[in-house]
Amino acid sequence: MVLFKQVLAVVFVLLAGIALSANAQVSSRGYAVTGAGWQWPASTDGIAYIPVCWENPNGWNAETAVVKNKITSTWQAAANINFYGWQQCVAASKGIRILITDTRSNSGIGRYMDGSRNGMELNFTFKNFSPSCQAANRRMACIASVAVHEFGHALGLMHEQDRADSTCKTEARKSGGLLLTVYDPDSVMNYCNPRWNNDGALSALDIVGIQKLYGARKSTAPGRITITDELNIAAGQRAENIIMHFGSNNVRRDFVVNTKTPVAKQSYTFNGPGKYCYKLWSNTLYADNKYYEGYGEGCWTLEAGKNYAVSVRFKKGTRGKAFDIVLQ
Ligand SMILES: [Zn+2]
């Protein structure tokens, strides 16, 4: 245990018997002795990308969605951790592999569970454990709060009540581990917390602890792209309607301009860096009282949190279209 204590850089304490599978305990100690990393490694952008999959998700759409949303809005929102995938496991699946089964929910510790079949077990039915969670008005909240606790283990955290300086008089089995914060009676990882799994909410010190391990999530304000359409009166335009679709959800904006109101602006916000595509359809009235239709499409590579401004421009169409639209 001395070696374990020195090497295993986890927040709290490894506990024998409660909430950990036998495999997780054995592999934790083995890896600790050889000094192998327990922590999920960060990518070059500073984020630890951790695959998650379900061994047996069929029939549990609502429950698996609750878990995903809860983990995304807690651990993933606090620190530089991106859980991804969340599909059904295949034989070669890496990362966190979750079995849905009516047992005491449990999880392996940190990266030691990477790719382990049934590396985490989550109870969605509560027939054998925590039967009070069977109540219709409690079940989803139980599923969510237990998942927060078990994903804490999966990120490398151990039970808070087992710290040497724990004030908890029950449940505690003192053990080693790296202490990231002062003792936290409100932790989601503390069995002595009178609020079970702290009702699924990370405590202030849970957030401090996970940020020490994985870094604080940088909050990036959404980026914005503003599009201007201006009627080209000099070129004989008298009125124009444009419909624009943007992004993977084809969010629509409409531009309406005429000689009285010759400029229209619309904007979209976007989250995260990446490729964003658009489509435009125009209908323009000219001085000869004829309408001309145009179409344009394209994609931009946008950086997170930046603001962009572009304008609608027309160029002479080729394949039978009166005009093509370009944004620049
Ligand atoms: Zn536990």
Residues whose N, C-alpha, C, O or C-beta is under 5 A from the ligand:
A	BS01	ZN	I18 A19
